[in-house]
């Protein structure tokens, strides 16, 4: 694999090669990004100290750390842990500058909810991709709770200006299954009067609900409805962050499609709202075994053993989509190596990620010789295609960058990947880890 990157230090550090003869070894991928974000925020509004172990030290999560520091929270990084001195919800201070979320959609949406309940003024901004991503799905229900939020295009786009406080609980029926929307409303509900209830069409990631319980908050859930009472106090705690299944997915895929591969991935988070990738791999006939299942800080984890597999095409649609929305780029690559034609539907949410991931994934696959047909809400991908190699670009999207790096493991010729440093958004050591497993 040849990389074009504007950061020469990254190039020297990773020393990557082209096609590999197999991936073998044992690996623990970095901590879960979604859980790290939430632990930092909840630790900041809890009373007392919170210790977050095995946190993900990525660009996105560091944006959340800096935003919480700008709100007055003392956070110390030591070894693989964060030591957070919580201020209590009412202890957050009005910042004297704009809160910069960088590239992190999770940071801006969840912080919007957290800040909407506080009687302080804040402005949230980020990079160019954040300024393109829809915010009304969060700002509209927060306004209904009483927060004053304005932004570009009638509040649909960032930057967002928030005059919070005086909020009341809400009964909200979300038109989409979105953990970010649900979490923003629940975080505002924590500092609101009355009861806050969120119902989704089907259950999205439930890391927020699980972690709130760990901080001592009473949370009630029935089906896809979750409810909390306002004015509850969070108590500092210890959070052990499991390995991120969305990051592990790329290593799983690499081992499945690369001949002579056998990997063990340790302590991977298996939250049932996130395991859609394992369900799809099973349906495709992949050789994946789950071992040593246990629970770590409210979250189920296990070790995953994976080896080279013969795959078959599947149709992917419906309520499984929210459980694998971040894994669809690598699933698209898996589909190119399966027997038959894979169809992905109901994934229009991909058009509102760091890029329009439907078009971006399809274009980058085409750049390396793959035939892909896009639809308004997904893709149609023929199987058993050869990857020719060629010039490609992450387009600033970490998951597309990692997908292309995995594709290089079996490409006929090198893949030249521009802007590969984007992988640092969620998996800073990805390139080094992939290289260390290659034979």
Secondary structure, DSSP 8 states (H G I E B T S, - for coil): -EEE-S-HHHHHHH---SS-S-BEEEE---B-HHHHHHHHHHHHHSEEEEEEET---SHHHHHHHHHHHHTT-EEEEETTEEEEEEE-GGG----SS-EE-TT-HHHHHHHHHHHHTSSSEEEEE--TTGGGS--HHHHHHHHHTT-EEEEHHHHTEEEEEEE----B--EEE-SS--HHHHHHHHHHHHTSBSEEEEE-SS----HHHHHHHHTT--EEEETTEEEEESS---B--EEE--B-HHHHHHHHHHHHHSTT-EEEEEEEE--TTTTHHHHHHHHHT-EEEEEEEEEETTEEEEEEEEE----B--EE-GGGGGGSGGGHHHHHHHHHTSBSEEEE-S-GGGGGSSS-HHHHHHHHHHHTT--EEEETTEEEEESS-----EEEE-TT-HHHHHHHHHHTTS-SS-EEEETGGGGGGT-TTHHHHHHHHB-
